[in-house]
Amino acid sequence: MRLGMMQPYFFPYLGYWQLMNLSDEYIIYDDVNYIKGGWINRNRIKINGEPALFGLSIHKASQNRLINEHTISMSKEDKTNLIHKIEFAYKKAPYYSDVMSLFTEIMWFEDDNLAGFLANCNRKTADYLGIKTPIYSATEMQLDHAHRAQQRIIDICHERGCDEYTNAIGGKELYDKNTFEQNGIKLSFLHMDSNIVYPQGDGEFLPDLSILDVLMYNSLDEIKELLGRYTLE
């Protein structure tokens, strides 16, 4: 059985969903330290042909606390303004109506805990994409914290009965294939096809934007094809 696991991100890029779709079981790794300036609570969309950030405001964000120890600090007005920002960016996109319904439903989810909010976001988006992989969160599973970094991943694989573990390509600098193999686990890294291009409205194509951009401009059948465009290393 293949395990996939990544930190929770706010409407992350296509490669995140490729990994989830590939995995037999997927864990949202939300009981590790929050990273300020990363992609946990924000992402990029395209507005007037240019990249633009959008995201969630966090109460007293700190890298000394876990992701699941943070709360979202957004009023109803803040959430409404964020919804309007997405509306403005994509009102001419072909799949605008359905995707806006999804985005709006997610934004009004009543859980201010960052991990809980992002877990719902990821599950709702996975359902929309037709991804059938069982999704769990590390918080819900109360995984053992006895070890850290690479050894903790190995421990989780053993706990879940997985003999394969796939990580995003960025993990090549963190995880060693020989160490995993010595523990009875095949380690691989998913590399999203860098040649993915799709109609994206005005201006030049901008790669690696939020999955929202992909959803706005592609049918679900087209996205199913995009989910399979990767290589394993």
MDAnalysis code that builds the backbone (N, CA, C; Angstrom):
import MDAnalysis as mda
import numpy as np

u = mda.Universe.empty(699, n_residues=233, atom_resindex=np.repeat(np.arange(233), 3), trajectory=True)
u.add_TopologyAttr("name", ["N", "CA", "C"] * 233)
u.add_TopologyAttr("resid", np.arange(1, 234))
u.add_TopologyAttr("resname", ["MET", "ARG", "LEU", "GLY", "MET", "MET", "GLN", "PRO", "TYR", "PHE", "PHE", "PRO", "TYR", "LEU", "GLY", "TYR", "TRP", "GLN", "LEU", "MET", "ASN", "LEU", "SER", "ASP", "GLU", "TYR", "ILE", "ILE", "TYR", "ASP", "ASP", "VAL", "ASN", "TYR", "ILE", "LYS", "GLY", "GLY", "TRP", "ILE", "ASN", "ARG", "ASN", "ARG", "ILE", "LYS", "ILE", "ASN", "GLY", "GLU", "PRO", "ALA", "LEU", "PHE", "GLY", "LEU", "SER", "ILE", "HIS", "LYS", "ALA", "SER", "GLN", "ASN", "ARG", "LEU", "ILE", "ASN", "GLU", "HIS", "THR", "ILE", "SER", "MET", "SER", "LYS", "GLU", "ASP", "LYS", "THR", "ASN", "LEU", "ILE", "HIS", "LYS", "ILE", "GLU", "PHE", "ALA", "TYR", "LYS", "LYS", "ALA", "PRO", "TYR", "TYR", "SER", "ASP", "VAL", "MET", "SER", "LEU", "PHE", "THR", "GLU", "ILE", "MET", "TRP", "PHE", "GLU", "ASP", "ASP", "ASN", "LEU", "ALA", "GLY", "PHE", "LEU", "ALA", "ASN", "CYS", "ASN", "ARG", "LYS", "THR", "ALA", "ASP", "TYR", "LEU", "GLY", "ILE", "LYS", "THR", "PRO", "ILE", "TYR", "SER", "ALA", "THR", "GLU", "MET", "GLN", "LEU", "ASP", "HIS", "ALA", "HIS", "ARG", "ALA", "GLN", "GLN", "ARG", "ILE", "ILE", "ASP", "ILE", "CYS", "HIS", "GLU", "ARG", "GLY", "CYS", "ASP", "GLU", "TYR", "THR", "ASN", "ALA", "ILE", "GLY", "GLY", "LYS", "GLU", "LEU", "TYR", "ASP", "LYS", "ASN", "THR", "PHE", "GLU", "GLN", "ASN", "GLY", "ILE", "LYS", "LEU", "SER", "PHE", "LEU", "HIS", "MET", "ASP", "SER", "ASN", "ILE", "VAL", "TYR", "PRO", "GLN", "GLY", "ASP", "GLY", "GLU", "PHE", "LEU", "PRO", "ASP", "LEU", "SER", "ILE", "LEU", "ASP", "VAL", "LEU", "MET", "TYR", "ASN", "SER", "LEU", "ASP", "GLU", "ILE", "LYS", "GLU", "LEU", "LEU", "GLY", "ARG", "TYR", "THR", "LEU", "GLU"])
u.atoms.positions = np.array([
    [0.848, -1.198, 0.000],
    [0.000, 0.000, 0.000],
    [0.879, 1.242, 0.000],
    [0.470, 2.226, -0.800],
    [1.247, 3.464, -0.933],
    [0.651, 4.573, -0.068],
    [1.513, 5.187, 0.741],
    [1.100, 6.313, 1.574],
    [1.616, 7.611, 0.977],
    [0.764, 8.624, 0.964],
    [1.163, 9.987, 0.618],
    [0.876, 10.887, 1.798],
    [1.705, 11.896, 1.992],
    [1.508, 12.770, 3.150],
    [2.146, 14.127, 2.872],
    [1.414, 15.179, 3.137],
    [1.938, 16.532, 3.022],
    [1.254, 17.426, 4.042],
    [1.886, 18.546, 4.357],
    [1.245, 19.527, 5.209],
    [-0.012, 20.059, 4.518],
    [-0.955, 20.592, 5.291],
    [-2.139, 21.182, 4.657],
    [-1.800, 22.532, 4.041],
    [-2.308, 22.772, 2.857],
    [-2.118, 24.062, 2.187],
    [-3.477, 24.584, 1.734],
    [-3.547, 25.881, 1.501],
    [-4.791, 26.532, 1.107],
    [-4.921, 26.490, -0.413],
    [-5.809, 25.624, -0.910],
    [-6.005, 25.422, -2.350],
    [-4.659, 25.302, -3.077],
    [-3.869, 24.266, -2.736],
    [-2.518, 24.134, -3.291],
    [-2.495, 23.820, -4.790],
    [-1.304, 23.821, -5.326],
    [-1.092, 23.616, -6.763],
    [-1.430, 22.183, -7.179],
    [-1.453, 21.944, -8.475],
    [-1.898, 20.670, -9.048],
    [-1.115, 19.472, -8.518],
    [0.198, 19.621, -8.328],
    [1.018, 18.498, -7.886],
    [0.564, 17.907, -6.565],
    [0.018, 18.730, -5.681],
    [-0.505, 18.263, -4.394],
    [-1.602, 17.228, -4.613],
    [-2.475, 17.510, -5.569],
    [-3.618, 16.640, -5.839],
    [-3.186, 15.424, -6.636],
    [-2.140, 15.545, -7.434],
    [-1.593, 14.375, -8.117],
    [-1.100, 13.352, -7.099],
    [-0.397, 13.822, -6.076],
    [0.097, 12.930, -5.027],
    [-1.051, 12.284, -4.270],
    [-2.053, 13.065, -3.933],
    [-3.219, 12.523, -3.231],
    [-3.915, 11.471, -4.076],
    [-4.086, 11.740, -5.353],
    [-4.786, 10.827, -6.258],
    [-4.004, 9.531, -6.452],
    [-2.677, 9.621, -6.457],
    [-1.823, 8.455, -6.646],
    [-1.841, 7.526, -5.435],
    [-2.010, 8.084, -4.248],
    [-1.841, 7.342, -2.998],
    [-3.030, 6.438, -2.689],
    [-2.739, 5.345, -1.984],
    [-3.810, 4.473, -1.485],
    [-4.392, 5.020, -0.192],
    [-3.589, 5.807, 0.502],
    [-4.013, 6.459, 1.734],
    [-3.234, 7.767, 1.844],
    [-3.916, 8.821, 2.271],
    [-3.281, 10.148, 2.311],
    [-3.477, 10.766, 3.690],
    [-2.378, 11.302, 4.235],
    [-2.442, 11.946, 5.543],
    [-2.110, 13.427, 5.414],
    [-2.987, 14.264, 5.954],
    [-2.724, 15.691, 6.048],
    [-1.843, 15.894, 7.280],
    [-0.613, 16.295, 7.054],
    [0.419, 16.331, 8.098],
    [0.338, 17.660, 8.853],
    [-0.663, 17.760, 9.750],
    [-0.976, 19.049, 10.360],
    [-0.518, 19.182, 11.811],
    [0.248, 18.197, 12.301],
    [0.748, 18.306, 13.673],
    [2.262, 18.547, 13.699],
    [2.715, 19.354, 12.736],
    [4.106, 19.809, 12.671],
    [4.101, 21.334, 12.738],
    [5.269, 21.922, 12.894],
    [5.347, 23.361, 13.079],
    [4.856, 24.153, 11.875],
    [4.144, 25.213, 12.167],
    [3.682, 26.162, 11.157],
    [4.894, 26.865, 10.532],
    [4.824, 27.146, 9.241],
    [5.906, 27.842, 8.542],
    [5.404, 29.208, 8.083],
    [5.941, 30.256, 8.662],
    [5.553, 31.610, 8.257],
    [6.126, 31.917, 6.870],
    [5.321, 32.587, 6.055],
    [5.764, 32.948, 4.719],
    [5.707, 31.807, 3.724],
    [5.137, 30.660, 4.143],
    [5.004, 29.519, 3.249],
    [3.635, 29.499, 2.586],
    [3.171, 28.287, 2.263],
    [1.926, 28.150, 1.499],
    [0.799, 27.524, 2.311],
    [0.967, 27.428, 3.621],
    [-0.059, 26.799, 4.441],
    [-1.373, 27.577, 4.395],
    [-1.303, 28.887, 4.495],
    [-2.537, 29.688, 4.543],
    [-2.694, 30.648, 3.361],
    [-1.918, 30.452, 2.311],
    [-2.054, 31.350, 1.159],
    [-1.642, 30.631, -0.128],
    [-1.986, 31.241, -1.255],
    [-1.564, 30.727, -2.551],
    [-1.641, 31.840, -3.581],
    [-1.457, 31.458, -4.857],
    [-1.434, 32.455, -5.927],
    [-2.538, 32.175, -6.938],
    [-3.158, 33.243, -7.401],
    [-4.099, 33.181, -8.513],
    [-3.624, 34.169, -9.575],
    [-4.392, 34.296, -10.634],
    [-4.047, 35.214, -11.722],
    [-5.107, 36.308, -11.811],
    [-4.670, 37.560, -11.696],
    [-5.572, 38.704, -11.815],
    [-5.024, 39.656, -12.857],
    [-5.837, 39.927, -13.871],
    [-5.423, 40.832, -14.961],
    [-4.083, 40.425, -15.559],
    [-3.896, 39.113, -15.713],
    [-2.697, 38.604, -16.369],
    [-1.472, 38.501, -15.484],
    [-1.603, 38.853, -14.204],
    [-0.454, 38.855, -13.301],
    [-0.718, 37.958, -12.080],
    [0.348, 37.385, -11.493],
    [0.159, 36.579, -10.281],
    [-0.226, 37.450, -9.094],
    [-1.106, 36.947, -8.259],
    [-1.559, 37.689, -7.082],
    [-1.780, 36.714, -5.930],
    [-1.406, 37.108, -4.735],
    [-1.592, 36.279, -3.557],
    [-3.019, 36.404, -3.009],
    [-3.527, 35.321, -2.461],
    [-4.779, 35.353, -1.714],
    [-4.612, 34.374, -0.560],
    [-5.317, 34.606, 0.536],
    [-5.125, 33.677, 1.644],
    [-5.922, 33.999, 2.887],
    [-5.611, 33.262, 3.947],
    [-6.279, 33.358, 5.232],
    [-5.416, 34.133, 6.218],
    [-6.025, 34.994, 6.991],
    [-5.306, 35.691, 8.051],
    [-5.248, 34.790, 9.284],
    [-4.070, 34.734, 9.913],
    [-3.846, 33.856, 11.047],
    [-3.609, 34.680, 12.311],
    [-4.188, 34.234, 13.415],
    [-4.012, 34.918, 14.702],
    [-2.663, 34.551, 15.312],
    [-1.795, 35.548, 15.468],
    [-0.494, 35.372, 16.113],
    [0.260, 34.165, 15.562],
    [0.482, 34.181, 14.250],
    [1.207, 33.084, 13.606],
    [2.612, 32.954, 14.169],
    [3.011, 31.708, 14.450],
    [4.320, 31.467, 15.048],
    [4.893, 30.138, 14.567],
    [6.159, 30.143, 14.224],
    [6.832, 28.915, 13.827],
    [7.176, 28.037, 15.029],
    [6.888, 28.536, 16.222],
    [7.137, 27.762, 17.439],
    [5.911, 26.974, 17.889],
    [4.832, 27.070, 17.122],
    [3.625, 26.307, 17.430],
    [3.242, 25.451, 16.224],
    [2.505, 24.377, 16.499],
    [2.093, 23.466, 15.434],
    [1.001, 24.102, 14.578],
    [0.833, 23.573, 13.390],
    [-0.234, 24.049, 12.509],
    [-1.586, 23.929, 13.208],
    [-1.809, 22.816, 13.879],
    [-3.109, 22.600, 14.514],
    [-3.315, 23.404, 15.795],
    [-2.319, 24.204, 16.159],
    [-2.446, 25.093, 17.317],
    [-2.727, 26.531, 16.897],
    [-2.948, 26.754, 15.616],
    [-3.225, 28.095, 15.097],
    [-4.712, 28.265, 14.787],
    [-5.167, 29.501, 14.857],
    [-6.548, 29.810, 14.511],
    [-6.595, 30.863, 13.407],
    [-7.683, 30.818, 12.651],
    [-7.917, 31.802, 11.592],
    [-8.521, 33.054, 12.214],
    [-8.046, 34.202, 11.767],
    [-8.558, 35.470, 12.284],
    [-9.175, 36.264, 11.136],
    [-10.431, 35.933, 10.817],
    [-11.120, 36.587, 9.704],
    [-12.572, 36.843, 10.067],
    [-13.000, 38.082, 9.919],
    [-14.392, 38.431, 10.139],
    [-15.230, 38.009, 8.931],
    [-16.558, 38.128, 9.056],
    [-17.426, 37.849, 7.909],
    [-17.086, 38.770, 6.750],
    [-16.749, 40.016, 7.066],
    [-16.373, 40.969, 6.015],
    [-15.085, 40.539, 5.326],
    [-14.121, 40.057, 6.099],
    [-12.861, 39.587, 5.519],
    [-13.102, 38.432, 4.550],
    [-13.930, 37.487, 4.967],
    [-14.215, 36.337, 4.111],
    [-14.978, 36.762, 2.861],
    [-15.908, 37.686, 3.031],
    [-16.668, 38.191, 1.880],
    [-15.745, 38.887, 0.894],
    [-14.812, 39.655, 1.397],
    [-13.857, 40.347, 0.524],
    [-12.977, 39.358, -0.238],
    [-12.593, 38.273, 0.424],
    [-11.784, 37.260, -0.252],
    [-12.598, 36.563, -1.343],
    [-13.858, 36.273, -1.054],
    [-14.735, 35.685, -2.070],
    [-14.859, 36.624, -3.262],
    [-15.019, 37.922, -3.004],
    [-15.127, 38.897, -4.092],
    [-13.831, 38.979, -4.906],
    [-12.696, 38.773, -4.245],
    [-11.420, 38.793, -4.967],
    [-11.348, 37.649, -5.975],
    [-11.799, 36.478, -5.576],
    [-11.814, 35.338, -6.493],
    [-12.833, 35.562, -7.607],
    [-13.980, 36.126, -7.251],
    [-14.997, 36.446, -8.265],
    [-14.435, 37.385, -9.322],
    [-13.761, 38.438, -8.884],
    [-13.186, 39.415, -9.809],
    [-12.145, 38.767, -10.720],
    [-11.325, 37.886, -10.151],
    [-10.248, 37.262, -10.916],
    [-10.774, 36.317, -11.995],
    [-11.895, 35.640, -11.724],
    [-12.281, 34.522, -12.596],
    [-13.705, 34.607, -13.144],
    [-14.324, 35.757, -13.085],
    [-15.725, 35.848, -13.501],
    [-15.945, 35.507, -14.975],
    [-14.882, 35.566, -15.792],
    [-15.019, 35.229, -17.207],
    [-14.553, 33.810, -17.522],
    [-14.104, 33.069, -16.519],
    [-13.604, 31.710, -16.734],
    [-14.766, 30.761, -17.047],
    [-14.541, 29.735, -17.860],
    [-15.642, 28.866, -18.299],
    [-16.309, 28.048, -17.192],
    [-15.601, 27.739, -16.129],
    [-16.180, 26.910, -15.064],
    [-16.358, 27.709, -13.776],
    [-16.500, 29.002, -13.944],
    [-16.603, 29.940, -12.825],
    [-17.723, 29.594, -11.855],
    [-18.910, 29.328, -12.349],
    [-20.085, 29.168, -11.486],
    [-19.923, 28.010, -10.505],
    [-19.567, 26.838, -11.010],
    [-19.430, 25.663, -10.148],
    [-18.289, 25.828, -9.146],
    [-17.173, 26.387, -9.610],
    [-16.007, 26.521, -8.731],
    [-16.254, 27.587, -7.663],
    [-16.954, 28.652, -8.007],
    [-17.279, 29.673, -7.015],
    [-18.193, 29.113, -5.934],
    [-19.096, 28.223, -6.324],
    [-19.968, 27.582, -5.326],
    [-19.131, 26.765, -4.352],
    [-18.161, 26.039, -4.888],
    [-17.261, 25.255, -4.038],
    [-16.459, 26.162, -3.120],
    [-15.864, 27.210, -3.675],
    [-15.023, 28.108, -2.886],
    [-15.822, 28.796, -1.782],
    [-17.012, 29.251, -2.118],
    [-17.852, 29.937, -1.146],
    [-18.257, 29.005, -0.009],
    [-18.642, 27.767, -0.344],
    [-19.008, 26.794, 0.684],
    [-17.836, 26.554, 1.640],
    [-16.652, 26.418, 1.092],
    [-15.465, 26.175, 1.918],
    [-15.160, 27.372, 2.808],
    [-15.266, 28.559, 2.273],
    [-14.939, 29.755, 3.051],
    [-15.882, 29.952, 4.235],
    [-17.119, 29.502, 4.125],
    [-18.072, 29.691, 5.220],
    [-18.108, 28.503, 6.173],
    [-17.152, 27.585, 6.039],
    [-17.057, 26.473, 6.985],
    [-16.778, 27.025, 8.381],
    [-17.544, 26.573, 9.358],
    [-17.476, 27.171, 10.695],
    [-16.493, 26.429, 11.595],
    [-15.213, 26.612, 11.324],
    [-14.147, 26.089, 12.183],
    [-12.981, 27.050, 12.062],
    [-12.661, 27.739, 13.140],
    [-11.575, 28.712, 13.114],
    [-10.205, 28.076, 13.333],
    [-10.178, 26.804, 13.719],
    [-8.888, 26.126, 13.836],
    [-8.298, 25.946, 12.438],
    [-7.056, 26.360, 12.256],
    [-6.446, 26.336, 10.925],
    [-6.404, 24.930, 10.352],
    [-5.991, 23.958, 11.154],
    [-5.902, 22.583, 10.664],
    [-7.275, 22.041, 10.283],
    [-8.287, 22.313, 11.109],
    [-9.629, 21.844, 10.820],
    [-10.197, 22.476, 9.560],
    [-9.957, 23.778, 9.410],
    [-10.447, 24.488, 8.228],
    [-9.794, 23.946, 6.958],
    [-8.478, 23.750, 6.994],
    [-7.758, 23.280, 5.807],
    [-8.081, 21.822, 5.496],
    [-8.322, 21.011, 6.534],
    [-8.718, 19.621, 6.289],
    [-10.042, 19.572, 5.538],
    [-10.991, 20.396, 5.949],
    [-12.272, 20.464, 5.241],
    [-12.081, 20.960, 3.814],
    [-11.244, 21.972, 3.657],
    [-10.946, 22.525, 2.329],
    [-10.398, 21.442, 1.410],
    [-9.432, 20.674, 1.914],
    [-8.803, 19.644, 1.091],
    [-9.775, 18.511, 0.761],
    [-10.594, 18.134, 1.725],
    [-11.542, 17.049, 1.481],
    [-12.629, 17.462, 0.491],
    [-13.150, 18.678, 0.644],
    [-14.182, 19.157, -0.280],
    [-13.631, 19.274, -1.705],
    [-12.406, 19.766, -1.817],
    [-11.791, 19.912, -3.139],
    [-11.510, 18.546, -3.752],
    [-11.035, 17.604, -2.940],
    [-10.798, 16.245, -3.433],
    [-12.092, 15.611, -3.937],
    [-13.181, 15.808, -3.211],
    [-14.479, 15.294, -3.653],
    [-14.860, 15.891, -4.998],
    [-14.659, 17.195, -5.140],
    [-14.990, 17.881, -6.387],
    [-14.164, 17.315, -7.544],
    [-12.900, 17.012, -7.264],
    [-11.998, 16.486, -8.295],
    [-12.257, 15.011, -8.600],
    [-13.048, 14.358, -7.776],
    [-13.312, 12.942, -7.974],
    [-12.215, 12.044, -7.435],
    [-11.396, 12.557, -6.530],
    [-10.327, 11.763, -5.924],
    [-10.925, 10.875, -4.834],
    [-10.701, 9.578, -4.934],
    [-11.331, 8.608, -4.024],
    [-10.425, 8.179, -2.870],
    [-9.202, 8.657, -2.836],
    [-8.251, 8.261, -1.800],
    [-8.779, 8.598, -0.402],
    [-8.753, 7.658, 0.544],
    [-9.117, 7.995, 1.930],
    [-8.159, 9.043, 2.488],
    [-8.719, 10.088, 3.100],
    [-7.915, 11.200, 3.612],
    [-8.069, 11.269, 5.126],
    [-6.936, 11.300, 5.814],
    [-6.933, 11.423, 7.265],
    [-6.067, 12.619, 7.645],
    [-6.252, 13.120, 8.839],
    [-5.346, 14.152, 9.330],
    [-4.529, 13.583, 10.480],
    [-3.293, 14.045, 10.585],
    [-2.423, 13.580, 11.658],
    [-3.024, 13.915, 13.022],
    [-3.686, 15.064, 13.115],
    [-4.323, 15.462, 14.372],
    [-5.376, 14.445, 14.792],
    [-6.232, 14.055, 13.876],
    [-7.305, 13.103, 14.174],
    [-6.750, 11.732, 14.553],
    [-5.617, 11.361, 13.948],
    [-5.053, 10.031, 14.157],
    [-4.189, 9.962, 15.409],
    [-3.845, 11.136, 15.969],
    [-3.004, 11.192, 17.173],
    [-1.745, 10.348, 16.995],
    [-0.998, 10.656, 15.946],
    [0.202, 9.901, 15.611],
    [1.313, 10.138, 16.630],
    [2.142, 9.147, 16.796],
    [3.227, 9.174, 17.778],
    [4.250, 10.258, 17.432],
    [4.658, 11.034, 18.438],
    [5.660, 12.085, 18.260],
    [7.028, 11.665, 18.792],
    [7.230, 10.369, 19.006],
    [8.485, 9.915, 19.611],
    [9.697, 10.280, 18.758],
    [9.538, 10.242, 17.449],
    [10.631, 10.584, 16.544],
    [10.272, 11.804, 15.712],
    [11.276, 12.351, 15.042],
    [11.090, 13.535, 14.213],
    [11.588, 13.278, 12.794],
    [11.233, 14.202, 11.903],
    [11.753, 14.240, 10.538],
    [11.563, 12.885, 9.846],
    [12.633, 12.386, 9.210],
    [12.554, 11.174, 8.397],
    [12.084, 9.960, 9.189],
    [12.596, 9.801, 10.404],
    [12.235, 8.626, 11.195],
    [10.756, 8.615, 11.536],
    [10.184, 9.779, 11.735],
    [8.744, 9.816, 12.039],
    [7.926, 9.361, 10.831],
    [8.348, 9.744, 9.623],
    [7.652, 9.293, 8.419],
    [7.706, 7.771, 8.324],
    [8.875, 7.208, 8.590],
    [9.037, 5.755, 8.559],
    [8.129, 5.095, 9.595],
    [8.091, 5.665, 10.794],
    [7.220, 5.127, 11.851],
    [5.756, 5.152, 11.430],
    [5.336, 6.243, 10.795],
    [3.942, 6.362, 10.357],
    [3.628, 5.331, 9.277],
    [4.570, 5.113, 8.362],
    [4.376, 4.080, 7.333],
    [4.175, 2.722, 7.977],
    [4.999, 2.394, 8.975],
    [4.856, 1.118, 9.667],
    [3.517, 1.040, 10.396],
    [3.126, 2.138, 11.042],
    [1.866, 2.166, 11.789],
    [0.670, 1.945, 10.874],
    [0.751, 2.496, 9.659],
    [-0.358, 2.396, 8.711],
    [-0.271, 1.151, 7.830],
    [0.794, 0.369, 7.965],
    [0.943, -0.847, 7.175],
    [1.292, -0.579, 5.724],
    [2.022, 0.511, 5.472],
    [2.380, 0.896, 4.101],
    [3.809, 0.467, 3.774],
    [3.998, -0.131, 2.601],
    [5.341, -0.514, 2.177],
    [5.872, 0.380, 1.066],
    [5.096, 1.413, 0.712],
    [5.552, 2.422, -0.247],
    [5.210, 3.808, 0.293],
    [6.116, 4.739, 0.108],
    [5.865, 6.120, 0.511],
    [6.299, 7.044, -0.616],
    [5.398, 7.909, -1.050],
    [5.710, 8.867, -2.115],
    [5.583, 10.270, -1.573],
    [6.570, 11.079, -1.876],
    [6.614, 12.470, -1.426],
    [6.705, 13.384, -2.636],
    [6.338, 14.638, -2.451],
    [6.567, 15.624, -3.512],
    [8.069, 15.729, -3.777],
    [8.423, 16.215, -4.959],
    [9.811, 16.219, -5.398],
    [10.723, 17.009, -4.461],
    [10.187, 17.975, -3.755],
    [10.989, 18.770, -2.839],
    [11.570, 17.959, -1.684],
    [11.016, 16.770, -1.434],
    [11.493, 15.935, -0.350],
    [12.792, 15.206, -0.650],
    [13.298, 15.324, -1.882],
    [14.547, 14.629, -2.221],
    [15.701, 15.080, -1.343],
    [15.621, 16.308, -0.835],
    [16.692, 16.817, 0.024],
    [16.508, 16.398, 1.481],
    [15.353, 15.819, 1.795],
    [15.039, 15.487, 3.186],
    [15.085, 13.989, 3.479],
    [14.740, 13.172, 2.482],
    [14.556, 11.745, 2.724],
    [15.515, 10.907, 1.886],
    [16.034, 9.853, 2.498],
    [17.043, 8.996, 1.882],
    [16.435, 7.647, 1.497],
    [16.535, 7.282, 0.225],
    [15.924, 6.046, -0.255],
    [16.508, 4.815, 0.431],
    [17.810, 4.804, 0.685],
    [18.438, 3.644, 1.316],
    [17.909, 3.415, 2.734],
    [17.721, 4.517, 3.470],
    [17.203, 4.395, 4.837],
    [15.790, 3.837, 4.823],
    [14.956, 4.299, 3.911],
    [13.595, 3.784, 3.807],
    [13.617, 2.312, 3.414],
    [14.476, 1.972, 2.454],
    [14.562, 0.590, 1.998],
    [14.984, -0.339, 3.131],
    [15.916, 0.106, 3.963],
    [16.362, -0.694, 5.104],
    [15.228, -0.925, 6.102],
    [14.207, -0.076, 6.038],
    [13.039, -0.218, 6.904],
    [11.852, -0.845, 6.175],
    [12.125, -1.441, 5.015],
    [11.094, -2.165, 4.282],
    [10.115, -1.294, 3.529],
    [10.531, -0.073, 3.173],
    [9.639, 0.876, 2.505],
    [10.282, 1.369, 1.214],
    [9.542, 1.323, 0.118],
    [10.016, 1.872, -1.150],
    [9.685, 3.360, -1.184],
    [10.701, 4.196, -1.328],
    [10.520, 5.650, -1.355],
    [10.597, 6.164, -2.782],
    [9.648, 7.002, -3.169],
    [9.676, 7.641, -4.481],
    [9.252, 9.091, -4.354],
    [9.557, 9.864, -5.383],
    [9.245, 11.296, -5.384],
    [8.452, 11.641, -6.633],
    [7.356, 12.364, -6.425],
    [6.494, 12.753, -7.542],
    [6.931, 14.093, -8.105],
    [7.165, 14.115, -9.404],
    [7.565, 15.331, -10.099],
    [6.497, 15.682, -11.129],
    [5.754, 16.745, -10.899],
    [4.711, 17.154, -11.827],
    [5.304, 17.551, -13.174],
    [4.643, 17.183, -14.249],
    [5.069, 17.538, -15.595],
    [5.193, 19.059, -15.717],
    [6.394, 19.532, -16.015],
    [6.629, 20.976, -16.107],
    [6.099, 21.576, -17.401],
    [5.616, 20.727, -18.307],
    [5.107, 21.215, -19.600],
    [3.586, 21.381, -19.608],
    [2.959, 21.274, -18.457],
    [1.498, 21.435, -18.393],
    [1.126, 22.886, -18.694],
    [0.282, 23.047, -19.701],
    [-0.227, 24.368, -20.101],
    [-1.708, 24.195, -20.445],
    [-2.526, 25.163, -20.076],
    [-3.944, 25.135, -20.418],
    [-4.410, 26.572, -20.666],
    [-5.525, 26.775, -21.377],
    [-6.048, 28.127, -21.569],
    [-6.287, 28.795, -20.224],
    [-5.777, 30.031, -20.074],
    [-5.756, 30.657, -18.746],
    [-6.171, 32.130, -18.796],
    [-6.986, 32.491, -19.732],
    [-7.414, 33.878, -19.801],
    [-6.349, 34.793, -20.397],
    [-6.367, 36.032, -19.980],
    [-5.465, 37.035, -20.555],
    [-4.017, 36.840, -20.117],
    [-3.106, 37.283, -20.971],
    [-1.693, 37.291, -20.615],
    [-1.022, 35.939, -20.820],
    [0.271, 35.899, -20.489],
    [1.040, 34.674, -20.624],
    [0.611, 33.636, -19.593],
    [0.859, 32.368, -19.919],
    [0.524, 31.289, -18.985],
    [1.424, 31.363, -17.755],
    [0.809, 31.285, -16.586],
    [1.542, 31.288, -15.319],
    [1.447, 29.896, -14.702],
    [2.567, 29.191, -14.538],
    [2.530, 27.834, -13.985],
    [2.405, 27.821, -12.466],
    [2.022, 26.669, -11.930],
    [2.042, 26.396, -10.489],
    [1.162, 27.332, -9.664],
    [0.056, 27.782, -10.256],
    [-0.898, 28.570, -9.481],
    [-1.762, 27.633, -8.640],
    [-2.595, 28.211, -7.812],
    [-3.536, 27.448, -6.997],
    [-4.398, 26.535, -7.868],
    [-4.842, 25.427, -7.285],
    [-5.762, 24.528, -7.980],
    [-7.027, 25.261, -8.419],
    [-7.354, 26.378, -7.767],
    [-8.517, 27.161, -8.195],
    [-8.390, 27.589, -9.650],
    [-7.181, 27.984, -10.055],
    [-6.967, 28.402, -11.432],
    [-7.212, 27.237, -12.390],
    [-6.715, 26.062, -12.032],
    [-6.918, 24.864, -12.853],
    [-8.408, 24.550, -12.959],
    [-9.108, 24.627, -11.838],
    [-10.537, 24.315, -11.822],
    [-11.353, 25.289, -12.664],
    [-10.970, 26.544, -12.629],
    [-11.721, 27.570, -13.356],
    [-11.631, 27.401, -14.874],
    [-10.534, 26.847, -15.356],
    [-10.294, 26.817, -16.802],
    [-10.322, 25.423, -17.429],
    [-10.579, 24.395, -16.631],
    [-10.573, 23.027, -17.161],
    [-11.797, 22.254, -16.694],
    [-12.313, 21.408, -17.581],
    [-13.412, 20.526, -17.196],
    [-12.867, 19.442, -16.268],
    [-13.748, 18.748, -15.591],
    [-13.309, 17.678, -14.701],
    [-12.638, 16.550, -15.479],
    [-13.082, 16.287, -16.686],
    [-12.423, 15.280, -17.525],
    [-11.013, 15.725, -17.893],
    [-10.852, 16.995, -18.194],
    [-9.519, 17.518, -18.515],
    [-8.607, 17.475, -17.291],
    [-9.154, 17.783, -16.133],
    [-8.353, 17.741, -14.904],
    [-7.961, 16.307, -14.574],
    [-8.837, 15.350, -14.834],
    [-8.496, 13.941, -14.611],
    [-7.256, 13.567, -15.407],
    [-7.163, 14.079, -16.624],
    [-5.974, 13.814, -17.446],
    [-4.751, 14.504, -16.859],
    [-4.921, 15.731, -16.375],
    [-3.808, 16.470, -15.787],
    [-3.294, 15.801, -14.508],
    [-4.187, 15.155, -13.767],
    [-3.782, 14.480, -12.532],
    [-2.798, 13.344, -12.798],
    [-2.798, 12.832, -14.016],
    [-1.892, 11.748, -14.355],
    [-0.600, 12.174, -15.012],
    [-0.398, 13.486, -15.125],
    [0.806, 13.971, -15.810],
    [1.915, 14.277, -14.803],
    [2.654, 13.240, -14.474],
    [3.779, 13.333, -13.548],
    [4.731, 12.177, -13.815],
    [5.900, 12.254, -13.234],
    [6.841, 11.138, -13.238],
    [7.222, 10.826, -11.800],
    [7.612, 9.586, -11.542],
    [8.086, 9.175, -10.233],
    [9.589, 8.925, -10.319],
    [10.302, 9.467, -9.351],
    [11.754, 9.301, -9.318],
    [12.173, 8.521, -8.071],
])
